[in-house]
């Protein structure tokens, strides 16, 4: 039971880490496009909520499905425990 719970926590933390690492560039890119196009500030929240976040979720899901082993190896190589 404890081992399963620890594995679940580990998988969720890896998934959220990948999501965060993908979401930040997606949000910056989306906001940069708004800035370049000169679109009003009232569109910032909808663009982040309806464009950048779903895009980051889809990309993260693909990365996790495709490169799960490599991601785990990288994380295990940098963690001290």
MOPECOR-V732473 format. One line per field, one symbol per residue. ss: DSSP state (H for helix, E for strand, L for the rest). phi: phi as a letter, one per 20 degrees, with the letter a starting at -180 (. if undefined). A space follows every 10 residues. Layout:
ss = ???
phi = ???
//
This chain:
ss = LHHHHHHHHH HHHHHHHHHH HHHHHHHHHH HHHHHHHLLL HHHHHHHHHH HHHHHHHHHH HHHHHHLHHH HHHHHHHHLL L
phi = .fffffffff ffffffffff fefgffffff fffffffmeg ffeffffffd dfffffffff fffffecgff fffffffdef d
//
